[in-house]
Amino acid sequence: MEAGKPNETPAKTTTMEDVLAALHETKEQRDLRIRTLFEFFDSSKLGYLEDAHIEKGLTSLRIPPKYKYARDLLRVCDANRDGRVDYEEFRRYMDAKELELYVIFKAIDVERNDDICPAELSLALVKSGIEIEDKELVSFVEHVDKDKNGTITFQEWRDFLLLHPHEATVENIYHHWERVCLIDIGEQPVIPDGISQHAQRSKLLLAGGLAGAVSRTATAPLDRLKVFLQVQRTTSGVVPAVKKIWREDKLRGFFRGNGLNVTKVAPESAIKFAAYEMLKPMIGGLGDGEIGTKGRLLAGGLAGAVAQTAIYPMDLVKTRLQTCVSELGKTPNLLKLTKEIWVQEGPRAFYKGLYPSLLGIIPYAGIDLAAYETLKDLSRTYIHVDEPGPLVQLGCGMTSGALGASCVYPLQVVRTRMQADSAKTSMSQEFMKTLKGEGVRGFYRGIFPNLFKVIPSASIIYLVYEAMKKNLSID
């Protein structure tokens, strides 16, 4: 049996009567309870709830500010997308949520005795890939088990999760507990060990790495063409460049350096996405819990800088591999090329161009990631009830990638030329050489192949990343 799924076959459809029986409530008692909860949030007696009302209600419930989810709860309840929640919308959410919680409660309750014991909860967590120590399991059960009898009833389960607007999977429930039990109502603060964080981080690394590898392989010919044009100091169009690459190495020429590129971009994307997801709550915690656009720019920029610095030597070798001339149609040997750089130029050569690279990657990653998430949030508000679909994710990725790449392209040109040039040149020297020799246009050499590469690349990477996050149950 998979955790979170009923194990009876055939399984009868769960109804509200099942929920009422498990709660030992009549329909009238449940109606009164839901009406009272709505009025608790609607303290101004307006007959509807807005973001501020839900935020105030969660605050009074002592939900940690870092993990308030008022906007998510509003979005899930607001069926007609008018920015407010009336009682009928609130009631429909409660009906659906209690049914969902009952289904997963029964799935975890493998002994079918109408409560969840620690062993059953531990088994469900293990099946979801979460291994926790005994003391953390005890803390989990104690937090939910309000009558302190050592087991969790459905009423206690419902009370703990009723206002959590995200899908009720075992992993989501565990991470919800990790967050809200930072402040335990009426108890001393309980800080979980967070043993599962290594599993969450490894999944983020896997999702980001696979997304980067797929994206770069799909756009490898455009990347080779872009680098080829960037290092040209004489006027060279796209068509002549394509012909020259084909003449030297045929089809393989367009994929020269792709193996190293994938080797480079997989850890780079993995580090960037993992760092970004970890920095978001840290930066959000400095304010009111909402990260906002400025916070996303900062988180994205720092994540990009960390990732770029970690893999920069591989990036330099990749650029040299793509720009050196083939001898008798043979692709240069990677190990020989790396050794030559080390012997002839020294270890510092592997970091040539890092300064303009960081100057470029910080705003690029910041603009790219912040624009993507902002566009995704807008799509939730104006297009989709829940999560954006693949087409919307593609559109958001294309727009954010093109915007970020265009803003920092001159720095990319300077960096690439420094990487390709074995002579010792500083960033300012390379900048002035390009400006004097080619004018402002020189800083945008190869931008069209770059945009043709960035647009599909960004779209693919975000599409694969979102799909991996969903399949790996990363919230």
LODREN-394030 format. One record per residue (C-alpha): chain; x, y, z; residue in three letters. Coordinates in steps of 0.1 Angstrom, whole numbers, padded with zeros to 4 digits. Layout:
BEGIN
@chain:A, u:X, v:Y, w:Z, resn:ala
...
END
This chain:
BEGIN
@chain:A, u:0000, v:0000, w:0000, resn:met
@chain:A, u:0013, v:0035, w:-0008, resn:glu
@chain:A, u:0010, v:0060, w:0019, resn:ala
@chain:A, u:-0018, v:0085, w:0013, resn:gly
@chain:A, u:-0039, v:0060, w:-0007, resn:lys
@chain:A, u:-0067, v:0037, w:0005, resn:pro
@chain:A, u:-0056, v:0001, w:0006, resn:asn
@chain:A, u:-0090, v:-0016, w:0002, resn:glu
@chain:A, u:-0100, v:-0029, w:-0032, resn:thr
@chain:A, u:-0126, v:-0021, w:-0043, resn:pro
@chain:A, u:-0128, v:0009, w:-0020, resn:ala
@chain:A, u:-0162, v:0024, w:-0014, resn:lys
@chain:A, u:-0166, v:0061, w:-0021, resn:thr
@chain:A, u:-0161, v:0083, w:0010, resn:thr
@chain:A, u:-0191, v:0104, w:0018, resn:thr
@chain:A, u:-0199, v:0132, w:0042, resn:met
@chain:A, u:-0219, v:0107, w:0063, resn:glu
@chain:A, u:-0186, v:0088, w:0069, resn:asp
@chain:A, u:-0170, v:0120, w:0081, resn:val
@chain:A, u:-0199, v:0128, w:0104, resn:leu
@chain:A, u:-0198, v:0093, w:0119, resn:ala
@chain:A, u:-0160, v:0096, w:0125, resn:ala
@chain:A, u:-0165, v:0130, w:0142, resn:leu
@chain:A, u:-0195, v:0119, w:0161, resn:his
@chain:A, u:-0214, v:0149, w:0149, resn:glu
@chain:A, u:-0248, v:0155, w:0135, resn:thr
@chain:A, u:-0253, v:0176, w:0103, resn:lys
@chain:A, u:-0266, v:0205, w:0124, resn:glu
@chain:A, u:-0237, v:0204, w:0148, resn:gln
@chain:A, u:-0213, v:0204, w:0119, resn:arg
@chain:A, u:-0231, v:0233, w:0102, resn:asp
@chain:A, u:-0229, v:0253, w:0134, resn:leu
@chain:A, u:-0192, v:0245, w:0138, resn:arg
@chain:A, u:-0183, v:0257, w:0103, resn:ile
@chain:A, u:-0205, v:0288, w:0106, resn:arg
@chain:A, u:-0187, v:0297, w:0139, resn:thr
@chain:A, u:-0153, v:0293, w:0123, resn:leu
@chain:A, u:-0163, v:0315, w:0094, resn:phe
@chain:A, u:-0175, v:0342, w:0119, resn:glu
@chain:A, u:-0142, v:0338, w:0138, resn:phe
@chain:A, u:-0124, v:0350, w:0107, resn:phe
@chain:A, u:-0151, v:0375, w:0097, resn:asp
@chain:A, u:-0147, v:0395, w:0129, resn:ser
@chain:A, u:-0159, v:0427, w:0111, resn:ser
@chain:A, u:-0193, v:0410, w:0102, resn:lys
@chain:A, u:-0189, v:0418, w:0065, resn:leu
@chain:A, u:-0202, v:0385, w:0053, resn:gly
@chain:A, u:-0171, v:0377, w:0034, resn:tyr
@chain:A, u:-0133, v:0372, w:0040, resn:leu
@chain:A, u:-0104, v:0390, w:0024, resn:glu
@chain:A, u:-0067, v:0384, w:0027, resn:asp
@chain:A, u:-0064, v:0406, w:0058, resn:ala
@chain:A, u:-0092, v:0388, w:0076, resn:his
@chain:A, u:-0076, v:0354, w:0071, resn:ile
@chain:A, u:-0042, v:0368, w:0080, resn:glu
@chain:A, u:-0056, v:0382, w:0112, resn:lys
@chain:A, u:-0073, v:0350, w:0121, resn:gly
@chain:A, u:-0042, v:0329, w:0116, resn:leu
@chain:A, u:-0022, v:0354, w:0137, resn:thr
@chain:A, u:-0047, v:0350, w:0165, resn:ser
@chain:A, u:-0043, v:0312, w:0162, resn:leu
@chain:A, u:-0005, v:0318, w:0168, resn:arg
@chain:A, u:0005, v:0304, w:0134, resn:ile
@chain:A, u:0042, v:0313, w:0131, resn:pro
@chain:A, u:0045, v:0345, w:0109, resn:pro
@chain:A, u:0071, v:0328, w:0087, resn:lys
@chain:A, u:0046, v:0302, w:0077, resn:tyr
@chain:A, u:0013, v:0320, w:0073, resn:lys
@chain:A, u:-0005, v:0308, w:0043, resn:tyr
@chain:A, u:-0034, v:0333, w:0041, resn:ala
@chain:A, u:-0030, v:0340, w:0004, resn:arg
@chain:A, u:-0030, v:0302, w:-0004, resn:asp
@chain:A, u:-0061, v:0296, w:0017, resn:leu
@chain:A, u:-0079, v:0326, w:0001, resn:leu
@chain:A, u:-0069, v:0313, w:-0034, resn:arg
@chain:A, u:-0082, v:0278, w:-0027, resn:val
@chain:A, u:-0115, v:0290, w:-0013, resn:cys
@chain:A, u:-0122, v:0318, w:-0038, resn:asp
@chain:A, u:-0140, v:0298, w:-0064, resn:ala
@chain:A, u:-0152, v:0328, w:-0085, resn:asn
@chain:A, u:-0118, v:0346, w:-0083, resn:arg
@chain:A, u:-0133, v:0379, w:-0071, resn:asp
@chain:A, u:-0106, v:0383, w:-0043, resn:gly
@chain:A, u:-0129, v:0375, w:-0014, resn:arg
@chain:A, u:-0145, v:0344, w:0001, resn:val
@chain:A, u:-0182, v:0343, w:0010, resn:asp
@chain:A, u:-0197, v:0317, w:0034, resn:tyr
@chain:A, u:-0208, v:0293, w:0006, resn:glu
@chain:A, u:-0172, v:0292, w:-0008, resn:glu
@chain:A, u:-0158, v:0287, w:0027, resn:phe
@chain:A, u:-0183, v:0259, w:0033, resn:arg
@chain:A, u:-0174, v:0241, w:0000, resn:arg
@chain:A, u:-0137, v:0243, w:0010, resn:tyr
@chain:A, u:-0145, v:0227, w:0044, resn:met
@chain:A, u:-0165, v:0199, w:0028, resn:asp
@chain:A, u:-0138, v:0191, w:0004, resn:ala
@chain:A, u:-0110, v:0194, w:0029, resn:lys
@chain:A, u:-0127, v:0172, w:0056, resn:glu
@chain:A, u:-0134, v:0145, w:0030, resn:leu
@chain:A, u:-0097, v:0146, w:0018, resn:glu
@chain:A, u:-0084, v:0144, w:0054, resn:leu
@chain:A, u:-0107, v:0115, w:0062, resn:tyr
@chain:A, u:-0094, v:0095, w:0032, resn:val
@chain:A, u:-0058, v:0099, w:0041, resn:ile
@chain:A, u:-0066, v:0093, w:0078, resn:phe
@chain:A, u:-0082, v:0059, w:0069, resn:lys
@chain:A, u:-0052, v:0051, w:0046, resn:ala
@chain:A, u:-0027, v:0056, w:0075, resn:ile
@chain:A, u:-0050, v:0038, w:0100, resn:asp
@chain:A, u:-0040, v:0003, w:0087, resn:val
@chain:A, u:-0054, v:-0014, w:0118, resn:glu
@chain:A, u:-0088, v:0001, w:0111, resn:arg
@chain:A, u:-0094, v:0010, w:0148, resn:asn
@chain:A, u:-0104, v:0047, w:0140, resn:asp
@chain:A, u:-0072, v:0062, w:0154, resn:asp
@chain:A, u:-0036, v:0066, w:0143, resn:ile
@chain:A, u:-0009, v:0052, w:0166, resn:cys
@chain:A, u:0028, v:0062, w:0164, resn:pro
@chain:A, u:0037, v:0030, w:0146, resn:ala
@chain:A, u:0011, v:0036, w:0119, resn:glu
@chain:A, u:0023, v:0072, w:0114, resn:leu
@chain:A, u:0059, v:0061, w:0113, resn:ser
@chain:A, u:0051, v:0035, w:0086, resn:leu
@chain:A, u:0033, v:0061, w:0065, resn:ala
@chain:A, u:0063, v:0085, w:0068, resn:leu
@chain:A, u:0088, v:0058, w:0058, resn:val
@chain:A, u:0067, v:0049, w:0027, resn:lys
@chain:A, u:0068, v:0085, w:0017, resn:ser
@chain:A, u:0106, v:0086, w:0020, resn:gly
@chain:A, u:0108, v:0104, w:0054, resn:ile
@chain:A, u:0128, v:0087, w:0081, resn:glu
@chain:A, u:0127, v:0105, w:0115, resn:ile
@chain:A, u:0141, v:0097, w:0149, resn:glu
@chain:A, u:0118, v:0084, w:0177, resn:asp
@chain:A, u:0119, v:0117, w:0196, resn:lys
@chain:A, u:0107, v:0136, w:0166, resn:glu
@chain:A, u:0079, v:0110, w:0160, resn:leu
@chain:A, u:0068, v:0114, w:0196, resn:val
@chain:A, u:0069, v:0152, w:0192, resn:ser
@chain:A, u:0047, v:0149, w:0161, resn:phe
@chain:A, u:0021, v:0127, w:0178, resn:val
@chain:A, u:0021, v:0149, w:0210, resn:glu
@chain:A, u:0015, v:0180, w:0189, resn:his
@chain:A, u:-0016, v:0166, w:0172, resn:val
@chain:A, u:-0028, v:0144, w:0201, resn:asp
@chain:A, u:-0046, v:0170, w:0222, resn:lys
@chain:A, u:-0062, v:0146, w:0247, resn:asp
@chain:A, u:-0027, v:0131, w:0253, resn:lys
@chain:A, u:-0038, v:0095, w:0251, resn:asn
@chain:A, u:-0010, v:0084, w:0228, resn:gly
@chain:A, u:-0031, v:0081, w:0196, resn:thr
@chain:A, u:-0046, v:0106, w:0171, resn:ile
@chain:A, u:-0083, v:0106, w:0165, resn:thr
@chain:A, u:-0099, v:0119, w:0133, resn:phe
@chain:A, u:-0112, v:0149, w:0152, resn:gln
@chain:A, u:-0076, v:0158, w:0163, resn:glu
@chain:A, u:-0063, v:0151, w:0128, resn:trp
@chain:A, u:-0090, v:0174, w:0113, resn:arg
@chain:A, u:-0083, v:0202, w:0138, resn:asp
@chain:A, u:-0046, v:0201, w:0130, resn:phe
@chain:A, u:-0050, v:0202, w:0092, resn:leu
@chain:A, u:-0083, v:0219, w:0084, resn:leu
@chain:A, u:-0069, v:0253, w:0075, resn:leu
@chain:A, u:-0038, v:0239, w:0057, resn:his
@chain:A, u:-0047, v:0247, w:0021, resn:pro
@chain:A, u:-0023, v:0224, w:0003, resn:his
@chain:A, u:-0029, v:0188, w:-0008, resn:glu
@chain:A, u:-0031, v:0164, w:0021, resn:ala
@chain:A, u:-0002, v:0141, w:0013, resn:thr
@chain:A, u:0019, v:0124, w:0040, resn:val
@chain:A, u:0050, v:0145, w:0031, resn:glu
@chain:A, u:0030, v:0178, w:0029, resn:asn
@chain:A, u:0015, v:0170, w:0063, resn:ile
@chain:A, u:0049, v:0163, w:0078, resn:tyr
@chain:A, u:0064, v:0195, w:0066, resn:his
@chain:A, u:0033, v:0214, w:0078, resn:his
@chain:A, u:0039, v:0200, w:0112, resn:trp
@chain:A, u:0076, v:0210, w:0110, resn:glu
@chain:A, u:0066, v:0245, w:0104, resn:arg
@chain:A, u:0036, v:0251, w:0127, resn:val
@chain:A, u:0052, v:0234, w:0157, resn:cys
@chain:A, u:0079, v:0260, w:0159, resn:leu
@chain:A, u:0053, v:0276, w:0181, resn:ile
@chain:A, u:0032, v:0251, w:0199, resn:asp
@chain:A, u:-0001, v:0266, w:0212, resn:ile
@chain:A, u:-0001, v:0266, w:0250, resn:gly
@chain:A, u:0032, v:0247, w:0252, resn:glu
@chain:A, u:0068, v:0255, w:0252, resn:gln
@chain:A, u:0083, v:0261, w:0218, resn:pro
@chain:A, u:0092, v:0228, w:0201, resn:val
@chain:A, u:0118, v:0230, w:0174, resn:ile
@chain:A, u:0120, v:0198, w:0153, resn:pro
@chain:A, u:0153, v:0184, w:0144, resn:asp
@chain:A, u:0144, v:0187, w:0108, resn:gly
@chain:A, u:0160, v:0153, w:0100, resn:ile
@chain:A, u:0139, v:0151, w:0068, resn:ser
@chain:A, u:0155, v:0183, w:0054, resn:gln
@chain:A, u:0184, v:0163, w:0038, resn:his
@chain:A, u:0157, v:0143, w:0019, resn:ala
@chain:A, u:0140, v:0175, w:0008, resn:gln
@chain:A, u:0173, v:0191, w:-0003, resn:arg
@chain:A, u:0184, v:0160, w:-0022, resn:ser
@chain:A, u:0151, v:0160, w:-0041, resn:lys
@chain:A, u:0156, v:0197, w:-0050, resn:leu
@chain:A, u:0191, v:0189, w:-0062, resn:leu
@chain:A, u:0178, v:0160, w:-0083, resn:leu
@chain:A, u:0149, v:0181, w:-0098, resn:ala
@chain:A, u:0171, v:0211, w:-0106, resn:gly
@chain:A, u:0199, v:0189, w:-0120, resn:gly
@chain:A, u:0177, v:0169, w:-0143, resn:leu
@chain:A, u:0159, v:0200, w:-0155, resn:ala
@chain:A, u:0193, v:0217, w:-0164, resn:gly
@chain:A, u:0206, v:0186, w:-0182, resn:ala
@chain:A, u:0175, v:0182, w:-0204, resn:val
@chain:A, u:0173, v:0219, w:-0212, resn:ser
@chain:A, u:0210, v:0222, w:-0222, resn:arg
@chain:A, u:0210, v:0191, w:-0244, resn:thr
@chain:A, u:0179, v:0203, w:-0262, resn:ala
@chain:A, u:0195, v:0237, w:-0269, resn:thr
@chain:A, u:0232, v:0227, w:-0274, resn:ala
@chain:A, u:0234, v:0238, w:-0311, resn:pro
@chain:A, u:0222, v:0273, w:-0302, resn:leu
@chain:A, u:0246, v:0275, w:-0273, resn:asp
@chain:A, u:0276, v:0266, w:-0296, resn:arg
@chain:A, u:0265, v:0292, w:-0321, resn:leu
@chain:A, u:0261, v:0319, w:-0295, resn:lys
@chain:A, u:0296, v:0313, w:-0280, resn:val
@chain:A, u:0311, v:0311, w:-0315, resn:phe
@chain:A, u:0296, v:0346, w:-0324, resn:leu
@chain:A, u:0305, v:0361, w:-0290, resn:gln
@chain:A, u:0342, v:0357, w:-0295, resn:val
@chain:A, u:0342, v:0370, w:-0331, resn:gln
@chain:A, u:0356, v:0406, w:-0333, resn:arg
@chain:A, u:0348, v:0410, w:-0370, resn:thr
@chain:A, u:0313, v:0411, w:-0385, resn:thr
@chain:A, u:0300, v:0376, w:-0388, resn:ser
@chain:A, u:0264, v:0367, w:-0394, resn:gly
@chain:A, u:0245, v:0337, w:-0382, resn:val
@chain:A, u:0244, v:0319, w:-0415, resn:val
@chain:A, u:0282, v:0321, w:-0421, resn:pro
@chain:A, u:0288, v:0309, w:-0386, resn:ala
@chain:A, u:0266, v:0279, w:-0391, resn:val
@chain:A, u:0283, v:0270, w:-0423, resn:lys
@chain:A, u:0318, v:0273, w:-0407, resn:lys
@chain:A, u:0308, v:0250, w:-0378, resn:ile
@chain:A, u:0293, v:0225, w:-0402, resn:trp
@chain:A, u:0324, v:0226, w:-0425, resn:arg
@chain:A, u:0347, v:0219, w:-0395, resn:glu
@chain:A, u:0329, v:0192, w:-0376, resn:asp
@chain:A, u:0296, v:0185, w:-0394, resn:lys
@chain:A, u:0266, v:0178, w:-0371, resn:leu
@chain:A, u:0288, v:0169, w:-0341, resn:arg
@chain:A, u:0302, v:0204, w:-0342, resn:gly
@chain:A, u:0269, v:0218, w:-0330, resn:phe
@chain:A, u:0271, v:0196, w:-0299, resn:phe
@chain:A, u:0308, v:0202, w:-0292, resn:arg
@chain:A, u:0312, v:0207, w:-0254, resn:gly
@chain:A, u:0277, v:0195, w:-0247, resn:asn
@chain:A, u:0289, v:0166, w:-0225, resn:gly
@chain:A, u:0309, v:0190, w:-0204, resn:leu
@chain:A, u:0280, v:0215, w:-0206, resn:asn
@chain:A, u:0256, v:0189, w:-0191, resn:val
@chain:A, u:0281, v:0179, w:-0165, resn:thr
@chain:A, u:0284, v:0216, w:-0156, resn:lys
@chain:A, u:0248, v:0226, w:-0158, resn:val
@chain:A, u:0233, v:0197, w:-0139, resn:ala
@chain:A, u:0251, v:0207, w:-0106, resn:pro
@chain:A, u:0248, v:0244, w:-0114, resn:glu
@chain:A, u:0210, v:0241, w:-0118, resn:ser
@chain:A, u:0207, v:0218, w:-0089, resn:ala
@chain:A, u:0227, v:0241, w:-0066, resn:ile
@chain:A, u:0208, v:0272, w:-0079, resn:lys
@chain:A, u:0173, v:0258, w:-0074, resn:phe
@chain:A, u:0181, v:0242, w:-0040, resn:ala
@chain:A, u:0198, v:0274, w:-0028, resn:ala
@chain:A, u:0169, v:0294, w:-0040, resn:tyr
@chain:A, u:0143, v:0273, w:-0023, resn:glu
@chain:A, u:0163, v:0273, w:0009, resn:met
@chain:A, u:0170, v:0311, w:0008, resn:leu
@chain:A, u:0133, v:0321, w:0002, resn:lys
@chain:A, u:0121, v:0312, w:0037, resn:pro
@chain:A, u:0153, v:0326, w:0053, resn:met
@chain:A, u:0148, v:0360, w:0036, resn:ile
@chain:A, u:0110, v:0359, w:0041, resn:gly
@chain:A, u:0117, v:0353, w:0078, resn:gly
@chain:A, u:0135, v:0386, w:0080, resn:leu
@chain:A, u:0103, v:0405, w:0073, resn:gly
@chain:A, u:0067, v:0396, w:0078, resn:asp
@chain:A, u:0069, v:0362, w:0063, resn:gly
@chain:A, u:0061, v:0372, w:0027, resn:glu
@chain:A, u:0092, v:0372, w:0006, resn:ile
@chain:A, u:0078, v:0396, w:-0021, resn:gly
@chain:A, u:0095, v:0405, w:-0054, resn:thr
@chain:A, u:0125, v:0422, w:-0038, resn:lys
@chain:A, u:0131, v:0391, w:-0017, resn:gly
@chain:A, u:0129, v:0369, w:-0047, resn:arg
@chain:A, u:0154, v:0390, w:-0066, resn:leu
@chain:A, u:0178, v:0388, w:-0036, resn:leu
@chain:A, u:0173, v:0350, w:-0032, resn:ala
@chain:A, u:0176, v:0344, w:-0069, resn:gly
@chain:A, u:0207, v:0365, w:-0072, resn:gly
@chain:A, u:0225, v:0349, w:-0043, resn:leu
@chain:A, u:0215, v:0314, w:-0055, resn:ala
@chain:A, u:0229, v:0321, w:-0089, resn:gly
@chain:A, u:0262, v:0335, w:-0075, resn:ala
@chain:A, u:0267, v:0304, w:-0053, resn:val
@chain:A, u:0260, v:0281, w:-0082, resn:ala
@chain:A, u:0281, v:0300, w:-0107, resn:gln
@chain:A, u:0312, v:0301, w:-0084, resn:thr
@chain:A, u:0309, v:0264, w:-0077, resn:ala
@chain:A, u:0311, v:0253, w:-0113, resn:ile
@chain:A, u:0330, v:0282, w:-0129, resn:tyr
@chain:A, u:0362, v:0262, w:-0139, resn:pro
@chain:A, u:0341, v:0238, w:-0159, resn:met
@chain:A, u:0324, v:0268, w:-0176, resn:asp
@chain:A, u:0358, v:0282, w:-0187, resn:leu
@chain:A, u:0370, v:0248, w:-0201, resn:val
@chain:A, u:0336, v:0245, w:-0219, resn:lys
@chain:A, u:0341, v:0279, w:-0235, resn:thr
@chain:A, u:0377, v:0270, w:-0246, resn:arg
@chain:A, u:0365, v:0237, w:-0260, resn:leu
@chain:A, u:0338, v:0254, w:-0281, resn:gln
@chain:A, u:0360, v:0282, w:-0294, resn:thr
@chain:A, u:0392, v:0264, w:-0303, resn:cys
@chain:A, u:0398, v:0254, w:-0339, resn:val
@chain:A, u:0394, v:0217, w:-0349, resn:ser
@chain:A, u:0425, v:0200, w:-0363, resn:glu
@chain:A, u:0418, v:0178, w:-0393, resn:leu
@chain:A, u:0381, v:0176, w:-0383, resn:gly
@chain:A, u:0389, v:0162, w:-0348, resn:lys
@chain:A, u:0374, v:0177, w:-0317, resn:thr
@chain:A, u:0400, v:0189, w:-0292, resn:pro
@chain:A, u:0408, v:0165, w:-0264, resn:asn
@chain:A, u:0391, v:0177, w:-0231, resn:leu
@chain:A, u:0418, v:0164, w:-0207, resn:leu
@chain:A, u:0446, v:0177, w:-0229, resn:lys
@chain:A, u:0430, v:0211, w:-0231, resn:leu
@chain:A, u:0425, v:0213, w:-0194, resn:thr
@chain:A, u:0461, v:0203, w:-0187, resn:lys
@chain:A, u:0474, v:0230, w:-0211, resn:glu
@chain:A, u:0454, v:0257, w:-0193, resn:ile
@chain:A, u:0468, v:0245, w:-0159, resn:trp
@chain:A, u:0504, v:0243, w:-0171, resn:val
@chain:A, u:0506, v:0274, w:-0194, resn:gln
@chain:A, u:0483, v:0298, w:-0174, resn:glu
@chain:A, u:0482, v:0284, w:-0139, resn:gly
@chain:A, u:0452, v:0275, w:-0117, resn:pro
@chain:A, u:0440, v:0311, w:-0115, resn:arg
@chain:A, u:0432, v:0309, w:-0152, resn:ala
@chain:A, u:0402, v:0287, w:-0144, resn:phe
@chain:A, u:0386, v:0317, w:-0128, resn:tyr
@chain:A, u:0392, v:0342, w:-0156, resn:lys
@chain:A, u:0361, v:0363, w:-0162, resn:gly
@chain:A, u:0345, v:0353, w:-0128, resn:leu
@chain:A, u:0340, v:0389, w:-0119, resn:tyr
@chain:A, u:0318, v:0399, w:-0149, resn:pro
@chain:A, u:0302, v:0365, w:-0147, resn:ser
@chain:A, u:0290, v:0372, w:-0111, resn:leu
@chain:A, u:0280, v:0407, w:-0120, resn:leu
@chain:A, u:0259, v:0392, w:-0147, resn:gly
@chain:A, u:0246, v:0361, w:-0130, resn:ile
@chain:A, u:0233, v:0379, w:-0099, resn:ile
@chain:A, u:0209, v:0402, w:-0117, resn:pro
@chain:A, u:0202, v:0375, w:-0143, resn:tyr
@chain:A, u:0193, v:0348, w:-0118, resn:ala
@chain:A, u:0174, v:0373, w:-0097, resn:gly
@chain:A, u:0154, v:0387, w:-0126, resn:ile
@chain:A, u:0148, v:0352, w:-0141, resn:asp
@chain:A, u:0136, v:0335, w:-0109, resn:leu
@chain:A, u:0117, v:0365, w:-0095, resn:ala
@chain:A, u:0099, v:0371, w:-0128, resn:ala
@chain:A, u:0091, v:0334, w:-0132, resn:tyr
@chain:A, u:0075, v:0331, w:-0097, resn:glu
@chain:A, u:0057, v:0365, w:-0101, resn:thr
@chain:A, u:0043, v:0355, w:-0134, resn:leu
@chain:A, u:0033, v:0321, w:-0119, resn:lys
@chain:A, u:0015, v:0339, w:-0091, resn:asp
@chain:A, u:-0003, v:0361, w:-0115, resn:leu
@chain:A, u:-0014, v:0331, w:-0135, resn:ser
@chain:A, u:-0029, v:0315, w:-0103, resn:arg
@chain:A, u:-0049, v:0347, w:-0097, resn:thr
@chain:A, u:-0061, v:0354, w:-0133, resn:tyr
@chain:A, u:-0060, v:0321, w:-0151, resn:ile
@chain:A, u:-0060, v:0290, w:-0130, resn:his
@chain:A, u:-0078, v:0279, w:-0098, resn:val
@chain:A, u:-0049, v:0259, w:-0086, resn:asp
@chain:A, u:-0015, v:0252, w:-0101, resn:glu
@chain:A, u:-0005, v:0266, w:-0135, resn:pro
@chain:A, u:-0004, v:0239, w:-0163, resn:gly
@chain:A, u:0025, v:0231, w:-0186, resn:pro
@chain:A, u:0016, v:0258, w:-0212, resn:leu
@chain:A, u:0015, v:0285, w:-0186, resn:val
@chain:A, u:0048, v:0273, w:-0171, resn:gln
@chain:A, u:0063, v:0274, w:-0206, resn:leu
@chain:A, u:0051, v:0310, w:-0211, resn:gly
@chain:A, u:0064, v:0321, w:-0177, resn:cys
@chain:A, u:0097, v:0305, w:-0183, resn:gly
@chain:A, u:0101, v:0320, w:-0218, resn:met
@chain:A, u:0093, v:0355, w:-0206, resn:thr
@chain:A, u:0115, v:0354, w:-0175, resn:ser
@chain:A, u:0144, v:0338, w:-0193, resn:gly
@chain:A, u:0144, v:0363, w:-0222, resn:ala
@chain:A, u:0141, v:0393, w:-0198, resn:leu
@chain:A, u:0169, v:0381, w:-0176, resn:gly
@chain:A, u:0192, v:0373, w:-0206, resn:ala
@chain:A, u:0187, v:0406, w:-0224, resn:ser
@chain:A, u:0194, v:0427, w:-0193, resn:cys
@chain:A, u:0229, v:0412, w:-0187, resn:val
@chain:A, u:0240, v:0401, w:-0222, resn:tyr
@chain:A, u:0269, v:0427, w:-0225, resn:pro
@chain:A, u:0285, v:0412, w:-0193, resn:leu
@chain:A, u:0282, v:0377, w:-0209, resn:gln
@chain:A, u:0301, v:0388, w:-0240, resn:val
@chain:A, u:0329, v:0403, w:-0218, resn:val
@chain:A, u:0331, v:0371, w:-0197, resn:arg
@chain:A, u:0331, v:0348, w:-0227, resn:thr
@chain:A, u:0359, v:0368, w:-0244, resn:arg
@chain:A, u:0380, v:0367, w:-0212, resn:met
@chain:A, u:0375, v:0330, w:-0210, resn:gln
@chain:A, u:0384, v:0323, w:-0246, resn:ala
@chain:A, u:0415, v:0346, w:-0245, resn:asp
@chain:A, u:0446, v:0329, w:-0231, resn:ser
@chain:A, u:0462, v:0364, w:-0226, resn:ala
@chain:A, u:0459, v:0380, w:-0192, resn:lys
@chain:A, u:0433, v:0407, w:-0196, resn:thr
@chain:A, u:0412, v:0424, w:-0169, resn:ser
@chain:A, u:0374, v:0430, w:-0172, resn:met
@chain:A, u:0380, v:0467, w:-0178, resn:ser
@chain:A, u:0406, v:0460, w:-0205, resn:gln
@chain:A, u:0383, v:0436, w:-0223, resn:glu
@chain:A, u:0354, v:0461, w:-0220, resn:phe
@chain:A, u:0374, v:0489, w:-0235, resn:met
@chain:A, u:0388, v:0467, w:-0263, resn:lys
@chain:A, u:0353, v:0457, w:-0273, resn:thr
@chain:A, u:0340, v:0492, w:-0271, resn:leu
@chain:A, u:0368, v:0508, w:-0292, resn:lys
@chain:A, u:0370, v:0480, w:-0318, resn:gly
@chain:A, u:0333, v:0473, w:-0323, resn:glu
@chain:A, u:0313, v:0500, w:-0305, resn:gly
@chain:A, u:0282, v:0493, w:-0285, resn:val
@chain:A, u:0270, v:0467, w:-0311, resn:arg
@chain:A, u:0299, v:0445, w:-0301, resn:gly
@chain:A, u:0284, v:0439, w:-0267, resn:phe
@chain:A, u:0253, v:0424, w:-0283, resn:tyr
@chain:A, u:0271, v:0401, w:-0308, resn:arg
@chain:A, u:0253, v:0367, w:-0308, resn:gly
@chain:A, u:0222, v:0380, w:-0289, resn:ile
@chain:A, u:0197, v:0366, w:-0313, resn:phe
@chain:A, u:0210, v:0330, w:-0311, resn:pro
@chain:A, u:0212, v:0335, w:-0274, resn:asn
@chain:A, u:0175, v:0345, w:-0272, resn:leu
@chain:A, u:0166, v:0316, w:-0294, resn:phe
@chain:A, u:0185, v:0294, w:-0270, resn:lys
@chain:A, u:0174, v:0310, w:-0237, resn:val
@chain:A, u:0136, v:0310, w:-0245, resn:ile
@chain:A, u:0133, v:0273, w:-0251, resn:pro
@chain:A, u:0160, v:0265, w:-0226, resn:ser
@chain:A, u:0143, v:0285, w:-0198, resn:ala
@chain:A, u:0109, v:0271, w:-0207, resn:ser
@chain:A, u:0122, v:0235, w:-0207, resn:ile
@chain:A, u:0141, v:0238, w:-0175, resn:ile
@chain:A, u:0111, v:0253, w:-0156, resn:tyr
@chain:A, u:0087, v:0228, w:-0171, resn:leu
@chain:A, u:0109, v:0198, w:-0162, resn:val
@chain:A, u:0117, v:0213, w:-0127, resn:tyr
@chain:A, u:0080, v:0218, w:-0119, resn:glu
@chain:A, u:0072, v:0183, w:-0131, resn:ala
@chain:A, u:0100, v:0168, w:-0110, resn:met
@chain:A, u:0089, v:0188, w:-0079, resn:lys
@chain:A, u:0054, v:0174, w:-0084, resn:lys
@chain:A, u:0065, v:0138, w:-0089, resn:asn
@chain:A, u:0089, v:0140, w:-0059, resn:leu
@chain:A, u:0062, v:0156, w:-0037, resn:ser
@chain:A, u:0082, v:0188, w:-0030, resn:ile
@chain:A, u:0060, v:0215, w:-0017, resn:asp
END
